[in-house]
C-alpha cells in the first residue's frame, strides 16, 4: 500500500475536491470569533495564547483522550445566543468551502450547545439548521447535519434528541451519532434509542474503536445498527471484528491527526489507515475537529499520502468512497460522486 509519495505542492491538496463525513461543529470554532464572542458577552477570557492552549491541542502537551476532550469544556462556554450558534455554524461551513470541501456532514451536540443558557434542544437544532442552510447557499458546499448524543449522558436525553432530529429530517438533519467517552461508558444502553431512530428514517453513525477496543466496533454494527463508524481504527485488534466490518461494507470515518493527538496511535507514521485499506475496509479520510487540531482536510490528505504512503490514486478512491457513503438519497448521492470524477 505504501508508495512513498513524493512531496507535492500544498496547492495540489488544497485544490482537490473533498468530502468530509466526520466534522464536529463544536471543534470547528475560529479563535478570533471566540475572543469576539467572549468580549461581547463579558466572559472572563485569558489572553490569546492562553485561550489557544485551552481550546486547541498544542505540540508540547499530553496527547491523551482526556486532554483532547478537555478542550470542549472551554468551547462550550461560548454558545450564548441564537445568533452566535447560527454564526458559528455558518463559519464552519465557510471554512470547509475555503478548503474545497464539496460535501460536508457537520455533526453537533444539541445538549452541549444549549447548556450554557439552558436553550431548548429543538430551538438549538433550528439555529444550527438556519446557519447551515444559509451557508450552503452562500458558499456552495452541500451540507447535511448529524445530531450527536454522548455515551456518558442518559438514554432519555438521547431519545429526546433523536425524536427532535427525526422531526427535522426534511430540513437537513439526516443522522444520529453516538459520541463521548467510550473507554468508560457502554453504548448498549442506547440500542433502543438507535433502533427507533433508524425506524424514523435517520442514518446511524457511532464513535467506536477509538478509545476502546474492537469489540465496540462489533457492538456498534450489530447492536446499534451503525452504517458508519467514527474513527474505528482499533478494529484491527480483532480479526473477527475486521471481517464483520468488511462483510457488512461498514464505512470508517478515519481522522488521522485527531487519532494521534488523542493518544489512539503513538505516532502519525504508524497510523493504521493504510492497513485498513489493504485489508478491504472502507476507510475514508476526515477532519474530526479542525480547530482543536489546527488542521484542514487538505492537511489530512497530505498526511495520508506523504506520511502514510497512500498513492494519489488511492486517495482519490477514498474521496469517492466517502461520497458513496454520504447519508444522501441514492440519486443525490450519485450526482455527488459524478461531480467528483
N, C-alpha and C positions, 0 to 999 in steps of 0.2 A: 504494500500500500504506500509506504513512504517513498517519495521520489526526489527528496531534497530539492524542492522548488527553489530556483534562483530568485533572489530578491527582485521584486518588480516595483515600479514607482508607486508611491502611495495613491496617486491619482487613479491607478488601474483599479484598485479595490473600491475606491470611492465611486467610480462610475459604474461599477457592476450593479445591475438591478437586483434588489434584495427582498427577502421575505423574512419577517421576524414574527415567530409564533409565540415567543415567551419573553415578554417585556412587562415589568410591573410599573404601573403609574407611580406608586409611592417611591420607587427607586429611580425615577427619571426627572427629578426636580432640579432646575437650574439654581446654582449657588447664588447668583445675583438676584434672582426672584425671591429666594428665601430671605435674603437681607432686606429687600424692599418690603416684603410682607411683614417681617418682624418689626421693622421700624414703624410701619403704618399702624400696627396693632399693639404697639407698646410692649413687645416681647423683650425680655432681658437677654439680649444676644451677646455672645463673646465676640472678639474681633474676628476678622475674616479668616485668618489662619486657624484659629481655634474652632470656628464653626466648620471649616473644612474637615478638620480632624473628627468632628462629631458626626458628620453626615457622609463622609467618603472614606474608603479604605486607602490607607497610605502605606508605602513600602516598608516603613520601619515599625509597623505594629504587628501584633499576632494575627496570623492567618487561621482563624478558627471560626466555626459557625456561630459561637456566642458573640464574638466581636462583630461579625458581619450583621447579625440580627440586631445588635445594639444600635446600629445606625438608624433604624426605623423608629426608635424611641424618641429621638430628637425630631426626625422628619414629621412625626405625627402631631407636633405642636402647631403646625402651620396651616391646617385646614380650618380657617376661621370664618369663611363666608361662602355663599353660593358662587359669587363671582370669582373668588380665589380658586375654588375647586374646578370650575369651568376653565379658568385661565391655565392652571397647571396641566389640565388635560390637553388643551389646545397646544401648549408649548411642547408637550411630549410628542405629539403628532408632528408638529413643525420640525422638531429636531430629527425625527425619523425621516421626514421628507428631505431634509438637507443632506442626509446620508444616502439618498436614492433608494430608500425602502419603498417598494411599490405596494406591499400589502402588510398591514400591521394588525396583530391581535394584542390589544392592550388589556392587561388584567388589573383589576383593582379590588381592594378590600373595603366594602361599604362600611363595615363596623369601624374600621380604623379611620376612615375619612370623616366619619360622623362623631367620633368620640370626644374631641376637644370641646365642641359646642353642643353635644347631645342632639345632633341633627337626626331627623327621621331617616331611616335607611332608604326608603323609596325616593325621597327627595334627593338624597345624595346620588343615587343612581341617575336620576333625571338630570342633575347638574353635570355629571360626567358624560352622559349621552349628548347633552347640548354642546359641550366643549368639543367632543369628538366629531360630531356631525358637522359642525361649522368648520373645524379644522380640515376635515376630509374635503369639503367643498373648496376651501381656500388653497390647500396645498396639494391636492390631487393624490393623496395616499388613501387607498381603500382601507378603512379602519373598522374593525369589529371589536366588541368588548367581551371580556370574560369576568364574571363576578367570582371573587375568591373568598373562601372561608378558611379558618385556621383550626388545626387539629387540637390545639390547647384550649379552644373555646367550645361552647356547648353545642350539641346537635340541634337543640331547639333554635339557637341563633342561626345555625346553618340552614335549617328548614325555612326560616323566615326569609333569609337571603335568596334561597333557591326559588321560593314562590314569587317573590317580587321580581327576580330576574326573568322568570318564565313569562310573567305578565308583560315584560318589556322586550320580548324576543323580536317582535316586528320593528322595534326601534333600534336594534343593534346589539343587544346583549345576547350572545349566541351560545355561551358555555358557562359551566360551573367548574371551579378549581378548588382542590384541597391543598393547602399550603401549611406553613408553620413548622414547628419543631417535631420532626418525625423520629428523632432519636429518643424521645421520651413519651410520645403520645401516639397511640394506635389510630389507624384510620377506620377500623372495623365498626366503631360506634356510629359512623356516618353512612353505613351501607344503605340503610333505608332511605335516607335523605337523597342519596345519589340515584337510587333506583327511581324514586319519584321524579327527580329532575330529568332523568332520561325519558321517562314516560311523558313528561310535559314538553319534550322536544329539545331540551338543552343538550349540547355536546359536553363531554366529560374529559377533563384532563386532571391529573393528580401528580403532585410532587412526591416522588418516591425514589429510593435507591440513590439518595444524595447524602444525607447524614445518617442513614441507617442502611441495612444490607439489602441483598437481592430479594429476600422474602417479601419486602414491602412492595417491590415491583410486581411480583406474582399476585399479591393481595390486591393491589390496585386494579389489575387487569381482571381477575376472576371475581372479586367481591364488590368492587366499586364500579366496574364497567368502564374503566378508563380506555378511551380511544387513543390517547396520547399520554406520555409520561414526562413530567417535568424533571429534567436532568437525567436520572436513571442510570448514571454511569457505573454504579456498583452492581448492576445486573450481571456483569461478567463474573462475579464471585460465585455464581451458581449456574452450572450448565443447564439445569432444568428450567430455570427462570429465563435464561437466554433463549432456549429452544421455544418456550412458551411465547415469548415476545416476537420471535421470528415467525412462528407459525400463525400467530394472530395478526401479523402485519402491524403491530403497535409502533407508533411513531414516537421517537425520543426527541425531546426539546433540549438539546445539549447547549450548555453555556460555559465556554472554556475558561475565561478569566474568572468568572464567579466561582467555578469549582475549585480553582487554585486559591483564591482569596478567602474562601470559606473553609479551607483545610481539607476538602474532599480528596484532592490529589496533592502530592508532595511537591511537584514541580510542573510547570507548563509542558515541558518536553516529554513527560510521561503520561500525559492525559490519554485516556483510553479511546478517544474518538476514532482514531484510525483502526483500532482493533474491532470496535463495534461495527464499523462499516465492513471490514473484511469478513466478519462473521455473519453478514447478511442482515444486520439490524438496520432499521430505517431511521437513521440518526440525522437530525437537522441541526443547524448552527444558529444560535440566537444570542441575545444580549443579557437577559435577566434584569439587571439593574444598572443601566448605563451610567447614571450619575454617581451612584455609590462606587462603582468600579472604575469610573473615569475612562470610559471606552465608548466606541461606536461599533456598529455591526461591521463596518469596514475593517476595524482592528481585529475582530474575531475571524473574519475571512482571511486576513493576512496571517494571523497566528496559525490557522488551520493549514495553510499552505507552506509557510516559511519556517514554522517551528515544528509542526507535526507531520509535515511531508506529504500532505494531500496534493494531488495534481490539480491544475486549474480545471481540467475536465471533471474530476471527481467533485470539486467544489461546485461547479455549475450543476452537476447532477443533484447535489444536496439542496441547492436552491430550488430546483424543480420539485424535488421530493417534499420540501416544505410547502410549496404551492399546492401540491396534490393532497397534502394533509390538512389544508386550511378548512376551518369549520364553515364552509360555504355550501350552498346548494350545488348540485352537480354541474349544471350549465355555467353557473357563475365561476365555479372553481376551474372549469376547463378554459374559460376565457382568460382567467388569470395565468394559467400555465402557458397558454398560447402567447400571451403578451410578454412573456419572459424568454421566449425562444427566438 
